[in-house]
Every structure is written in structure tokens, then in C-alpha cells.
């Protein structure tokens, strides 16, 4: 009787083990098939459809993107040309190196303080602007107006202060935010200015990074689908 029970239990165990092994084999086979399917090349007809879609759909975005590159180069050259301007000299401004990336020389503490001491009003900056764009005509401040309002200051320091004023957003700045910055820098001094310049530079280069990343993604989609379609 005991032997019969033991035999039955042994047979049951072996059967269960076989069933488990079979299910495991099926699962492994399914996973392997899935991996193989993922690694397989796309069908050429599908790849050609994808290539034409990405090529014609992305060419407009690429055109707009590449059109910005000369402007970025011109902006860099403009900043480099500010090197060697009239300066009060003295101590270098101690600031996060990222805040002045691309600057041709260090900012000077006395040059920044000189601008903050004689900071022009929003009305003066606006009046000196050329009003070339619709937004400028509607009241936004222009970089040219700011530069003209500070004719005898260090040009690189003027550029840096306006970068902070415009929050790294280009040549236009909000007059309301400008007043807030002026009040903040007047009360809190250089530390507040350094913090705002670092934030502006971070914001600007983050936008550049996203811009170039999107261009790279579009190019990759076009090239990869083209390789699968025609090679």
C-alpha cells in the first residue's frame, strides 16, 4: 500500500516536472522569437514608405534648423569682437564658468558695478531702440537700445548684463521683468546678478541642446530608413 502511494506521488511529481519544463520551453521559445523579430530588418517596401515619409516630412524642419546655424555663428563672432573694449580693469568676476562660456575674456567686477550703478531706465532703453520688429514697437526692449544707453561702458559687460536681463532669450526683453531685475540687482548686488546670468546662460544652451538633438533625431530617421530601403 505504501509503495503504491509512493509510486503515485513519484509519477505525479515527474508529470508536474515535465509540464513545468514544457511551459518553460514554450516561454523561452516565445521570448526568442520576439527578440528575433525585433532584430530583423524592416521589409524594404515598408522601409521605402518610411524613408519618403521621414524625408519629406523632416526636410522642412531640417531646413529651418540649418537656417539658424549661420545666425548662431554670427552671434558667436559678435561676442568675440567685444574683446579688448574699454575697461576699468581690476578683479575678475568670480562666477560659474558655464555662465560666461563663449566669452573672449573674463568679466571684471568694476565693469559690472559701473553698469549697475548707472543703470538706464526702461523708458531710456526703449527710446534708444530702433523698433525694427513688431514686438519692439509693442513695447519690448531691444539690445541695441540698451547698448546705446550705456555708451561708455565695457562692451562685454554690457552684453553680459543684457543676457541676464533678457534671460538668455535673444535681443528682446520684457520691460516688466527688466524693472524686476534692476530692483533685485540694486538691492542684492553682484551675487544676484551672477545668479541671474548663470540661469540665463543655462536656459539658452539648454534650448540649443534640444534644437541640435531634434535635428540629429530627424537625420537619423532619414538615414536609417534609407539604408533599410535601398541597401
Secondary structure, DSSP 8 states (H G I E B T S, - for coil): -HHHHHHHHHHHHHHHHHHHHHHHHHHHHHHHHHHHHHHS---HHHHHHHHHHHHHHHHHHHHHHHHHHHHHHHHHHHHHTTTT------SB----GGGGTT-SS--BHHHHHHHHHT---HHHHHHHS---SHHHHTT-EEHHHHHHHTTTS-HHHHHHHHHHHTTTS-SEE-HHHHHHHHHHHHHHTHHHHHHHHHHHHHHHHHHHHHHHHHHHHHHHHHHHHHHHHH-
